[in-house]
Amino acid sequence: MASLIQYRHDGKRGVALLAADGSARTVLGADSVLALAERALDLGHSMADVIDADGLGDPIDLDAVTLLAPIDHPDPAHLAVTGTGLTHLGSAEGRDKMHRKAVENPAPTDSMKMFLMGVEGGKPAPGATGVQPEWFYKGDGSTLVGTGAPLESPAFALDAGEEPEIAGIYLIDREGNPVRLGFALGNEFSDHVTERGNYLWLAHSKLRAASIGPELRLGELPQDVRGTSRILRDGATLWEKPFLSGEANMSHSLANLEQHHFKYGLFRRPGDIHVHFFGTATASFADGVVTQPGDVFEIEADAFRLPLRNPIAVAEKRPVIVRTL
């Protein structure tokens, strides 16, 4: 399994290949994963083949550099951050309880109905189209941060909660076809209190920052991914829980989630980057945890060598003033 990282050192950017033992060496001739991917497309080769042909440079000390998100775009407007929920086996339970508290109704909630639709039709045969999943928009590239950077919650937010997930990373080629570059560990940061108030506020609850990284895993994602999500407060573990991902633990196939995202022409604009979160079944909010500024989210998984860590911050309150010209 090969992985790439992006880093900054002494004001300069670089790309490095991460080895199985956790060591890293610079990728010659590349200062961004996007540039490397575009070159690979132009040559008709994989990124791994391009790296093999160009060779590797000096080793780098990961503790001496600033790790960046493993993908970005020089124009943040050309990077879309999106996601889908109720895709993992067991993921509907917490959502169902959340929504059931708001209405006294013994019938299945819309969340449970959506989840069961995925169980029944989320893994179609190759070439067939399965049931479409829940889908949401999170923002553009300006909302995406790497490991170590704060996850900034808006001043008006009612909650700052983590969601440990795997994200697919894609580049749209010159012909308008999506090309998967790899996978990243992610934290799909959300406002669960707002969502609980009314499920129609889900769209509002997802318009938040998100983090991915620090590594981009090339190739296929293992069928069974096992990880741990924890929250640290003042250096001590406040909450910790295992989480599962990979298709063996999902009600939808990755191909089905990709099909229903990229079926829209809007998302096949040449040169654009897409970071698409695949969902989770684990969140501290379901266990009654209330986070606060300064808490640190830490997510690790066996499919990735490096963990993802982000402290919580709160953005400065800014009034919205609409003028008439």
Secondary structure, DSSP 8 states (H G I E B T S, - for coil): --EEEEEEETTEEEEEEE-TTS-EEEETT-S-HHHHHHHHHHHTS-HHHHHHHH-EEEEE-GGGSEE--S---SSGGGEEEEE--S-BTTHHHHHHHHHHTTS---S--HHHHHHHHHHHHSS--TTS-------EEEEEGGGEE-TTS-EEE-TT-S--B--EEEEEEEEE-TTS-EEEEEEEEEE--B-HHHHHH-GGGHHHHH-S-EEE-SEEE-S---SSEEEEEEEEETTEEEEEEEEEESGGGBSS-HHHHHHHHHTSGGG--TT-EEEEE---S--GGGGT----TT-EEEEEETT-SS-EEEEEEE-----------
